[in-house]
Amino acid sequence: MILADMTFTFSHDHVGITVTVADLDATVAWYSRNLGFAVDQRFESHGTTFVYLTAGDVKIELLAGASNRGGEP
């Protein structure tokens, strides 16, 4: 069997990226300015800020604060 002859199909709803709280606004601005994304949703839940960016059929989920759940060391 040759892998080049195989076809793989998958679909996904979005890509999630974790950023620091300090970098969240700059990250949103960069995706908007450089790649044409717009904020679709922004909300907080359980100490994490979620921002959904969209451009056409592409959706990116930014998560800020998710890696800091344990508090300061």
Legacy VTK file of the C-alpha trace (Angstrom):
# vtk DataFile Version 3.0
C-alpha trace
ASCII
DATASET POLYDATA
POINTS 73 float
0.000 0.000 0.000
1.326 3.407 -0.974
0.323 6.295 1.287
0.349 8.742 -1.631
-2.702 6.934 -3.019
-4.731 7.447 0.163
-7.118 10.328 0.678
-7.709 11.798 4.110
-10.700 14.010 4.798
-11.450 15.764 8.052
-13.344 18.787 9.195
-13.111 21.004 12.225
-15.034 23.891 13.654
-12.155 26.062 14.800
-8.559 26.239 15.993
-7.837 27.147 19.622
-4.773 29.150 20.649
-3.790 29.925 24.246
-2.233 33.345 24.860
-1.313 35.261 27.994
-3.761 37.764 29.424
-1.197 40.516 28.789
-0.940 39.555 25.086
-4.643 39.041 24.329
-5.533 42.498 22.995
-2.324 42.718 20.940
-3.032 39.255 19.487
-6.586 40.243 18.519
-5.256 43.425 16.910
-2.584 41.507 14.963
-5.052 38.957 13.527
-7.443 41.782 12.636
-4.876 44.091 11.070
-2.715 41.531 9.247
-5.137 38.728 8.359
-8.534 40.442 8.237
-10.148 38.632 11.189
-13.016 40.244 13.118
-14.150 39.586 16.687
-17.260 37.404 16.575
-17.609 36.773 20.325
-15.764 37.757 23.497
-16.678 36.505 26.967
-15.249 35.325 30.281
-15.895 32.053 32.042
-14.149 30.435 35.012
-11.269 32.919 34.964
-10.570 32.526 31.248
-11.291 35.104 28.547
-12.472 33.609 25.246
-12.297 35.538 21.979
-13.627 34.035 18.741
-12.175 35.604 15.607
-13.655 34.919 12.178
-12.635 35.523 8.585
-14.934 33.878 6.072
-15.294 30.223 7.063
-12.226 30.295 9.317
-12.673 30.609 13.087
-9.927 31.012 15.692
-10.571 30.725 19.427
-8.154 32.662 21.623
-8.035 31.668 25.294
-6.356 33.943 27.838
-5.883 32.893 31.440
-6.528 29.182 30.885
-2.955 28.227 31.785
-3.052 30.256 35.022
-5.804 28.258 36.756
-3.583 27.243 39.640
-2.857 30.834 40.591
0.528 32.368 41.177
3.333 29.954 42.168
LINES 1 74
73 0 1 2 3 4 5 6 7 8 9 10 11 12 13 14 15 16 17 18 19 20 21 22 23 24 25 26 27 28 29 30 31 32 33 34 35 36 37 38 39 40 41 42 43 44 45 46 47 48 49 50 51 52 53 54 55 56 57 58 59 60 61 62 63 64 65 66 67 68 69 70 71 72
